[in-house]
Amino acid sequence: MLTRSEVVVSKSHYNEIANKYKLTKRERQLGFLKLAGFSNYRITQCYGISVMTVKKHFTHIYEKMFVHGRKEFVQLFEEEIKIV
């Protein structure tokens, strides 16, 4: 069962959307995990980076994608998936 923060998207489809918004390689990596339902803390464990670094990456991701937070980030991908 999917949680409210999980979106099922293939890696290639995700990268198409991420490229559209000019996300960096690291931003793509972290964004994909966020869509899979990972918490910021769990992402820090995967990449060995601090929570503040993860938050800073998501600040940049949200700015590039013109969203205000995780909920809008997830919604944007849900909408993009329906369009394609």
FIRO-72166 format. One record per residue: residue number from 1; residue in three letters; x, z negated, y negated of N, C-alpha, C in turn. Coordinates in steps of 0.001 Angstrom, whole numbers, plus 500000, padded with zeros to 6 digits. Atoms other than C-alpha are relative to their C-alpha. Example, Ala and Ser with C-alpha at 12.3 -4.5 7.8 and 13.67 -1.06 7.14 Angstrom:
# residues 2
num/residu/n.east/n.up/n.north/ca.east/ca.up/ca.north/c.east/c.up/c.north
1/ala/500890/500000/501190/512300/492200/504500/500900/500000/498800
2/ser/499180/500060/501190/513670/492860/501060/499230/499270/498910
END
This chain:
# residues 84
num/residu/n.east/n.up/n.north/ca.east/ca.up/ca.north/c.east/c.up/c.north
1/met/500836/500000/501175/500000/500000/500000/500886/500000/498755
2/leu/499233/499917/501233/501299/500895/496529/499597/498880/499055
3/thr/500315/500960/501044/501573/498263/493832/499676/500774/498741
4/arg/500411/499302/501222/500376/499044/490334/501148/500696/499295
5/ser/498871/499380/500692/503908/499984/489243/500700/501068/500830
6/glu/499361/498998/499155/504714/502385/492081/499334/501361/499843
7/val/500471/498624/500047/504411/506138/491800/500746/500758/501081
8/val/499360/499202/498958/505071/508434/494736/500356/501354/499404
9/val/499515/498737/500544/507210/511330/493532/501296/500348/500727
10/ser/498759/499592/499339/509910/513351/495253/501140/499928/498999
11/lys/498819/500082/500866/513434/513019/493904/500162/501283/499178
12/ser/499832/498738/500732/513542/516720/492962/498949/500146/498900
13/his/501055/499929/501015/510201/516554/491143/500286/499004/498883
14/tyr/499634/501007/500997/511301/513366/489395/501085/500543/499077
15/asn/498900/499472/500808/514518/515066/488246/499542/501108/499061
16/glu/500560/498970/500894/512544/518014/486839/499407/499355/498753
17/ile/500636/500693/501120/510544/515632/484683/501053/499291/499155
18/ala/498932/500705/500720/513626/513558/483767/500829/500971/499167
19/asn/499255/498981/500755/515463/516734/482704/499232/500433/498760
20/lys/500852/499611/501133/512540/517656/480467/500212/499059/498813
21/tyr/499808/501008/501043/513174/514423/478539/501477/499689/499742
22/lys/498557/500106/500206/516979/514780/478691/500561/498605/500314
23/leu/499466/501285/499568/517615/511540/480566/501390/500197/500587
24/thr/498661/499953/499423/521224/510808/481489/499915/499728/501498
25/lys/499959/500254/498555/522283/510483/485120/499616/498550/500297
26/arg/500302/501417/499767/522173/506660/484922/498538/499694/499659
27/glu/501400/500225/500354/518810/506685/483152/499079/500536/501084
28/arg/500797/499442/498894/517448/508919/485915/500013/499067/501203
29/gln/499880/500900/498851/518760/506561/488588/499118/498769/499817
30/leu/500756/501224/500246/517219/503486/486996/498501/500282/499904
31/gly/501412/499641/500126/513952/505221/486132/499347/500249/501346
32/phe/500539/499725/498668/513494/506399/489709/499713/498695/500738
33/leu/500222/501297/499352/513903/502837/490968/498810/499273/499382
34/lys/501134/500647/500674/511441/501562/488369/498681/500586/500503
35/leu/501217/499369/499470/508861/504096/489562/499719/499560/501433
36/ala/500160/500453/498617/509481/502888/493111/499584/498534/500071
37/gly/500478/501377/500026/508460/499386/491993/501080/498942/499903
38/phe/498910/500964/500109/511883/497778/491574/499895/499227/498686
39/ser/499924/500813/501222/512150/494898/489094/501354/500230/499340
40/asn/498707/499886/500673/514916/494840/486493/501073/499230/500766
41/tyr/499027/500808/499263/516606/492069/488477/500468/500719/501266
42/arg/499619/499287/498771/516536/494091/491680/500890/501206/499682
43/ile/499159/498880/500424/517989/497087/489826/501415/499508/499704
44/thr/498658/500546/500279/520870/494868/488626/500772/499790/501291
45/gln/499346/500221/498710/521607/494006/492241/500445/501312/500633
46/cys/499647/498695/499428/521650/497672/493258/501240/500596/499345
47/tyr/498925/499333/500736/524099/498755/490558/501088/499062/499482
48/gly/498981/500943/500447/526039/495570/489781/500147/499963/498483
49/ile/499988/500056/501460/525078/495608/486098/499105/498854/499548
50/ser/500770/501139/500498/523552/492910/483895/498556/500394/499683
51/val/501395/499778/500361/519862/492518/483141/499919/500602/498597
52/met/500006/499456/501366/520633/493207/479469/500354/501486/499997
53/thr/499633/498588/499903/522275/496509/480425/498815/500815/500502
54/val/501191/499313/499480/519205/497494/482443/498953/500129/498897
55/lys/500989/499967/501080/516932/496574/479534/500390/501017/498932
56/lys/499527/499045/501009/519082/498621/477137/499775/501433/500478
57/his/500258/498666/499451/518884/501644/479444/498516/500351/499882
58/phe/501434/499719/500080/515096/501324/479560/499528/500165/498560
59/thr/500305/499767/501413/514948/501030/475772/500274/501460/499657
60/his/499644/498600/500257/516719/504409/475617/499049/500959/500723
61/ile/500922/499159/499229/514529/505899/478358/498648/500083/499289
62/tyr/501315/500037/500639/511327/504794/476627/500011/500758/498672
63/glu/499893/499258/501266/512539/506168/473266/499990/501506/500253
64/lys/499917/498567/499696/513389/509554/474798/498674/500557/500496
65/met/501247/499539/499396/510053/509732/476600/498778/499675/499131
66/phe/501064/500320/500953/508019/508485/473611/498932/499094/500603
67/val/500904/501003/499437/506500/505558/475519/500444/498627/499508
68/his/499718/501331/500533/506347/501873/474641/500338/498960/501056
69/gly/499684/500974/498970/507034/500231/477977/499783/500551/501394
70/arg/500084/499620/498597/506915/500265/481757/498657/500632/500351
71/lys/501329/499497/499656/503167/500806/481970/499822/501448/499530
72/glu/500121/498634/500518/503243/503904/479744/500974/500942/500697
73/phe/499005/499213/499261/506387/505129/481540/499404/500470/501324
74/val/500617/499675/498714/504581/505004/484884/498829/500964/499796
75/gln/501145/499125/500276/501443/506588/483397/500447/501420/499670
76/leu/499498/498679/500355/503478/509454/481956/500353/500787/501257
77/phe/499648/499308/498757/504854/510289/485411/498760/500340/500809
78/glu/501244/499697/499287/501397/510039/486952/499332/501234/499400
79/glu/500599/498844/500677/500126/512525/484347/500802/501268/500257
80/glu/499133/498839/499768/503118/514861/484767/499825/500535/501421
81/ile/500166/499596/498602/502618/514897/488543/498695/500781/500166
82/lys/501292/499313/499912/498973/515942/488108/500065/501396/499399
83/ile/499886/498715/500695/499967/518789/485767/500690/501036/500871
84/val/499190/499053/499210/502524/520361/488122/499330/500340/501297
END
